[in-house]
Amino acid sequence: MIKAALIFNNHGKPRLSKFFTYYTEEMQQQIIRETFLLLSKREDSVCNFLEGGTLIGGSDFRLVYRHYATLYFVFCVDSSESELGILDLIQVFVETLDRCFENVCELDLIFHMDKVHYILQEIVMGGMVVETNQTEILTHIEAQQRIEKQEAGIFKQGARMGGAPARALSAAKSMAPNVNLPKLADLQNISLPSFKKL
């Protein structure tokens, strides 16, 4: 099982942290610091596996990582996972990011954190690997982007039509499509009676 997925830069600044086991916020920060200290001391020529730090499980867990340019991609796994399989998983993750962002860089991870989390969720969910086929992952991501564009278009259309009343009318129509509702222009021309002061 995968216990955590981390991405941090050469200075130890986290760019993504996804824990599949509960840790307090303070403990998560300590795990990220300890993991960075363990990895930053290693030469590039040594193997990409090492025992997990004391905070994340010690010798029962392995840190499997890859260092690309300015970023470390790290997965903490238990003994049931294959280290070589996780290395391939990291490669799939990075290649998928690269295809989605066209030459992914650290700024893409900062400014599109929601998309990065979505991509990771397509690959790993609940600490279990769910998909490794890059074509399938990209298909799901493209479908999600189409939905987001549709929702953005509906929102823009609602704003042009009059904002909140238009959205309320649109929502009412979607819930009861067979009911005749008044048109937005009729709603905007309603005049309320004036109240006389006592």
C-alpha positions as CSV (number, residue, x, y, z in Angstrom):
1,M,0.0,0.0,0.0
2,I,1.1,3.5,-0.7
3,K,1.3,5.6,2.5
4,A,2.2,9.0,0.9
5,A,3.0,10.7,-2.3
6,L,5.2,13.8,-2.1
7,I,6.8,16.2,-4.5
8,F,9.2,18.8,-3.3
9,N,11.9,20.9,-4.9
10,N,15.7,20.9,-4.3
11,H,15.2,23.3,-1.4
12,G,12.7,21.1,0.4
13,K,9.6,23.2,-0.4
14,P,6.6,20.9,-0.9
15,R,4.8,21.2,-4.2
16,L,2.4,18.3,-3.6
17,S,1.7,16.2,-0.5
18,K,-0.9,13.5,-0.4
19,F,-1.1,11.3,2.6
20,F,-3.2,8.1,2.4
21,T,-2.8,7.5,6.1
22,Y,-3.9,10.1,8.7
23,Y,-1.3,12.3,10.2
24,T,-1.7,15.6,11.9
25,E,-0.7,18.7,9.9
26,E,2.4,19.2,12.2
27,M,3.4,15.5,11.7
28,Q,3.0,15.8,7.9
29,Q,5.4,18.8,7.9
30,Q,7.9,16.8,9.9
31,I,7.6,13.8,7.6
32,I,8.2,16.1,4.6
33,R,11.3,17.7,6.3
34,E,12.7,14.3,7.3
35,T,12.1,12.8,3.9
36,F,13.9,15.8,2.2
37,L,16.8,15.5,4.6
38,L,17.2,11.8,3.8
39,L,17.0,12.3,0.0
40,S,19.0,15.5,-0.4
41,K,22.1,13.8,1.1
42,R,22.0,11.0,-1.5
43,E,24.2,10.9,-4.6
44,D,22.4,10.8,-8.0
45,S,24.3,7.6,-8.8
46,V,22.9,5.5,-5.9
47,C,19.7,3.4,-6.0
48,N,16.3,5.1,-5.8
49,F,15.0,3.1,-2.7
50,L,15.8,3.6,0.9
51,E,14.2,2.8,4.3
52,G,11.5,5.2,5.4
53,G,12.3,7.8,8.0
54,T,11.5,7.1,11.7
55,L,8.3,9.3,11.5
56,I,6.8,7.5,8.5
57,G,7.4,3.9,9.6
58,G,11.1,3.2,9.8
59,S,12.3,-0.1,8.3
60,D,8.8,-1.4,7.6
61,F,8.4,1.2,4.8
62,R,10.4,2.2,1.8
63,L,10.9,5.6,0.1
64,V,10.9,5.2,-3.6
65,Y,11.8,8.3,-5.5
66,R,13.0,9.9,-8.7
67,H,14.8,13.2,-9.0
68,Y,13.9,15.2,-12.2
69,A,15.6,18.6,-12.7
70,T,14.5,20.6,-9.6
71,L,11.9,18.2,-8.3
72,Y,11.8,15.0,-6.2
73,F,8.9,12.7,-6.7
74,V,8.6,10.4,-3.7
75,F,6.2,7.6,-2.8
76,C,6.3,6.0,0.6
77,V,5.2,2.4,0.4
78,D,5.0,-0.7,2.6
79,S,6.6,-4.0,2.0
80,S,3.7,-5.4,-0.1
81,E,4.5,-3.0,-3.0
82,S,7.2,-3.6,-5.6
83,E,9.9,-0.9,-5.6
84,L,10.4,-1.3,-9.3
85,G,6.7,-1.1,-9.9
86,I,6.5,2.1,-7.9
87,L,9.4,3.5,-10.0
88,D,7.4,2.8,-13.1
89,L,4.4,4.4,-11.5
90,I,6.4,7.6,-10.8
91,Q,7.5,7.5,-14.4
92,V,3.8,7.3,-15.6
93,F,2.8,10.1,-13.2
94,V,5.6,12.4,-14.5
95,E,4.9,11.6,-18.2
96,T,1.2,12.2,-17.7
97,L,2.0,15.6,-16.0
98,D,4.4,16.3,-18.9
99,R,1.6,15.6,-21.5
100,C,-1.0,17.6,-19.6
101,F,1.2,20.7,-19.1
102,E,3.5,20.4,-22.2
103,N,6.9,20.2,-20.5
104,V,5.9,20.3,-16.9
105,C,7.8,22.5,-14.6
106,E,7.6,23.5,-10.9
107,L,5.4,26.5,-11.7
108,D,2.8,24.2,-13.3
109,L,2.6,22.3,-10.0
110,I,2.2,25.5,-8.0
111,F,-0.4,27.2,-10.2
112,H,-2.4,24.1,-11.2
113,M,-2.4,22.2,-7.9
114,D,-6.0,21.0,-8.3
115,K,-5.2,19.5,-11.7
116,V,-2.1,17.8,-10.3
117,H,-4.1,16.3,-7.5
118,Y,-6.7,15.1,-10.0
119,I,-4.1,13.4,-12.1
120,L,-2.6,11.7,-9.0
121,Q,-6.1,10.6,-8.0
122,E,-6.6,9.0,-11.4
123,I,-3.4,6.9,-10.7
124,V,-3.6,6.2,-7.0
125,M,-6.7,6.3,-4.8
126,G,-6.8,5.4,-1.1
127,G,-3.2,4.2,-1.2
128,M,-3.9,1.7,-4.0
129,V,-2.8,1.9,-7.6
130,V,-5.9,2.1,-9.8
131,E,-4.6,3.0,-13.2
132,T,-1.2,2.8,-14.9
133,N,-2.3,3.1,-18.6
134,Q,-1.4,6.7,-19.6
135,T,-3.9,6.7,-22.4
136,E,-6.8,5.9,-20.0
137,I,-5.6,8.5,-17.5
138,L,-5.4,11.2,-20.2
139,T,-8.9,10.2,-21.5
140,H,-10.3,10.8,-18.0
141,I,-8.5,14.1,-17.6
142,E,-9.7,15.3,-21.0
143,A,-13.3,14.4,-20.0
144,Q,-12.9,16.3,-16.7
145,Q,-11.6,19.4,-18.7
146,R,-14.6,19.2,-21.0
147,I,-17.0,19.2,-18.0
148,E,-15.1,22.1,-16.4
149,K,-15.4,24.1,-19.7
150,Q,-19.1,23.4,-19.9
151,E,-19.7,24.5,-16.3
152,A,-17.6,27.7,-17.0
153,G,-19.8,28.3,-20.1
154,I,-23.0,27.9,-18.1
155,F,-21.6,30.3,-15.4
156,K,-20.7,32.9,-18.0
157,Q,-24.1,32.6,-19.8
158,G,-25.8,33.0,-16.4
159,A,-23.8,36.1,-15.6
160,R,-24.8,37.6,-19.0
161,M,-28.4,36.8,-18.4
162,G,-28.6,38.5,-15.1
163,G,-26.5,36.6,-12.6
164,A,-28.2,34.9,-9.6
165,P,-31.8,35.0,-11.0
166,A,-30.7,33.4,-14.2
167,R,-28.8,30.7,-12.4
168,A,-31.8,30.1,-10.1
169,L,-34.1,29.8,-13.1
170,S,-31.7,27.5,-14.9
171,A,-31.5,25.3,-11.8
172,A,-35.3,25.2,-11.5
173,K,-35.6,24.2,-15.1
174,S,-33.1,21.4,-14.8
175,M,-34.9,20.0,-11.8
176,A,-38.4,20.2,-13.4
177,P,-38.0,20.3,-17.2
178,N,-41.7,19.7,-17.9
179,V,-42.9,22.7,-15.8
180,N,-43.6,26.0,-17.5
181,L,-41.6,28.6,-15.7
182,P,-41.7,32.3,-16.3
183,K,-39.0,33.8,-18.6
184,L,-36.1,35.8,-17.1
185,A,-37.3,39.0,-18.6
186,D,-40.7,38.6,-16.9
187,L,-38.9,38.0,-13.6
188,Q,-36.8,41.1,-14.0
189,N,-39.8,43.4,-14.7
190,I,-41.7,42.5,-11.6
191,S,-42.4,45.5,-9.6
192,L,-42.9,45.2,-5.9
193,P,-45.5,47.3,-4.1
194,S,-44.1,50.2,-2.2
195,F,-44.8,50.4,1.5
196,K,-46.1,53.6,3.0
197,K,-44.3,55.0,6.0
198,L,-46.5,55.2,9.1
